[in-house]
């Protein structure tokens, strides 16, 4: 009798699982496909903006397999389901982190190339070339990403997009204070008929002086940033050093009300101190 009852319970559980799978699994898979397609679309768009051509199928496989592979590797190495779950979560956000890292690196490279690009542009304008011809020389003589971005500007202009709209799109793709200054000067000079050669030459001097000032400020605030790092690490190093000699040294701080209150005050003051150091050592926008 007990065996029949046990088999009946198993049959009911199996039927319930099948019913739930038929009801909820299609909806779950449909939602998962929508989320996955959205992630692939966003990642593909960002990679296209960086002139990195990746097939959508390969990108989709990468986004799916990354958390699975990380989870399996961590579980196999550490034999821990909790660490496997953490690795899976990291695998989900890892592609976005990599894309943001590539975007930042590309924008920094573009910003560093702007001064050389503007000096080349100024030389071309002094030689009598038009602004579009100067862009073509820049595309031919310089490496990416600045050559890629200005080649895209030229392609848009050839397709009928105005110079103003094309430069505005360039500003949205590669946000930079120096680029905004350059594009605004070019547009104003083109609209008013000013001497574009002198304008570009002055912009080169302005960018060079601004970078020198930023480097000086960065050097002067280096001591404050180092103090912040040392102040942040010192309490943890001190605790580790004391616990290596006496593991019960801080028991009174953890078991008494006054001790816990003093720990809370110390943590609060440490956070306030680090915040003030970071605030005072922050590089201003020049």
Phi, psi and omega in degrees: 000319180293325179295317178297320179296318179297317178294323178296318179296317177298320179296318178295319178296316179298317179295321179295319179297316179298317180297315179296322179296319180291328183275312189262333183298314178300319179295320179295315180296321178296316178295319179297319179296319179298314180296317180295317179296323178294317179296318179295320180297314180295315180295320179296321179295318179295320179292323176297321177296335177266009180060037176248107184272116178228131178296143183296325179295315179296320179295320178295316177299320180297316180294328181280316187282334183302305179296325181294313181295317179298317179299312181296319180295315181293318178296320180292323183279312187260351179055042182225124178290327181294313178295328175295320177295320178296318178296322177297318178296320177295321179296330179292319183268350183299316178302320178295322178296317179296318180296317178296322178297316178296320178298313181296317179297320180292318179294322178295318178297318179298316180297320179292333180277347187298319182297313177297322179296318180290326176294320175295320178297318179297319178296321179294320179293323177294331179281356176100008179280156175281172182295322180289322177295324177294322175298320179296320177295319179298319180295321183285323189266341184251159180269175178286157009270353185293324178293324179293317183293317181283336172293324176293323176300315180295320179296319179296319179295320178294333179274001175109359178284140180289159180299321181297312181295322181294319178290327176295320177295323176298321178295324178289325180286321184232074182297125181201140179297318180295320180293321177299317178298318182293310183295320178297318180295319179295316181293317179295317180296322179292325182283324184263350181077028180284176180280099185292331181297311179296322181296313181295321179296318178293325178296320178300316178296318180297315180296319180296316179293322179296319179292323176298318180295318178296320179294322177295317179295320179298321178292319182291330180268003181296321180299318179296320180292322177295321177298321178297318179296316181294317179296326179287326182271335187302314180300319181290323177294319179296316179298315179298320181294318181291318182293336177292335179261326182213103183289343181259012186296323184261012181299321181295331178287332183268338185261345180251153181293319180295320179297315179295324178294319178294323177296316179298318178295319180296318178296317179299314180294325177296315179297317179298316180298316179295322179296316181293319178297316178296323181292316182286334183265001182291135178289125179287156175282114183258000000 
